[in-house]
Amino acid sequence: EIVLTQSPGTLSLSPGERATLSCRPSPSVGSHYLGWYQQKPGQAPRLLVYGATSRAPGIPDRFSGGVSETDFTLTITRLEPEDFAVYYCQQFGTSPYTFGQGTRLEIK
Amino acid sequence: EVHLVESGGGLVQPGRSLRLSCVASGFNFDDHAMHWVRQAPGKDLEWVSGIAWNNVIIGYADSVKGRFTISRDNTKNSIYLQMNSLRLEDTAFYFCGKALVGPTTPLDSWGQGTLVAVSS
């Protein structure tokens, strides 16, 4: 099974700041098969990014996905109050389609 | 607008069975893979199982393999999750999700979930 390790576990920032979240797969996974979700309390997750870098329909352009040699990243520029939530990455290239353990983005 | 509505959750004793249903509307159901994802209260998301448009099963999480069975009925725009030999650790909200397109695409729409509570 592919294990996705997200970091940091918790990120404390202020509105207007930039957030960078990381997701490291082991073993590696193709960038086509990596997505990012946002989940707020009491709600179902919402797809933000798919194929590592493509924004889902209706997602603001302050959300962007990136790829480095070893990691996938989700960057949120200019944090808005509604962005404070839990973020999960998921790989859907190899069954079982695992999720990371999540990064909680909280208001500082 | 896409709608996914789960049902069938409830309180059940360990070892018993439960069948979840998810009815979909607002899109061409038989063009999309579908999935079940669960989340224990206060815990992280766990992918449970997925099924392609043509009934090919994508797979199961190791934690449910051999106990849970996913199926779909394209004539009823529905997917199902038959859960047997339920354990305490199966307690969770179970979400139905629609894949963007094929079996290797992410979930772009989700239901609101149905709660399964396994307790003696």
Boltz contact constraints between the chains, C-beta under 6 A:
constraints:
  - contact:
      token1: [A, 33]
      token2: [B, 104]
      max_distance: 6.0
  - contact:
      token1: [A, 35]
      token2: [B, 106]
      max_distance: 6.0
  - contact:
      token1: [A, 44]
      token2: [B, 95]
      max_distance: 6.0
  - contact:
      token1: [A, 44]
      token2: [B, 110]
      max_distance: 6.0
  - contact:
      token1: [A, 44]
      token2: [B, 112]
      max_distance: 6.0
  - contact:
      token1: [A, 45]
      token2: [B, 110]
      max_distance: 6.0
  - contact:
      token1: [A, 47]
      token2: [B, 106]
      max_distance: 6.0
  - contact:
      token1: [A, 47]
      token2: [B, 108]
      max_distance: 6.0
  - contact:
      token1: [A, 50]
      token2: [B, 106]
      max_distance: 6.0
  - contact:
      token1: [A, 88]
      token2: [B, 45]
      max_distance: 6.0
  - contact:
      token1: [A, 92]
      token2: [B, 104]
      max_distance: 6.0
  - contact:
      token1: [A, 92]
      token2: [B, 106]
      max_distance: 6.0
  - contact:
      token1: [A, 95]
      token2: [B, 58]
      max_distance: 6.0
  - contact:
      token1: [A, 95]
      token2: [B, 59]
      max_distance: 6.0
  - contact:
      token1: [A, 96]
      token2: [B, 47]
      max_distance: 6.0
  - contact:
      token1: [A, 96]
      token2: [B, 59]
      max_distance: 6.0
  - contact:
      token1: [A, 96]
      token2: [B, 61]
      max_distance: 6.0
  - contact:
      token1: [A, 97]
      token2: [B, 47]
      max_distance: 6.0
  - contact:
      token1: [A, 99]
      token2: [B, 45]
      max_distance: 6.0
  - contact:
      token1: [A, 101]
      token2: [B, 44]
      max_distance: 6.0
  - contact:
      token1: [A, 102]
      token2: [B, 44]
      max_distance: 6.0
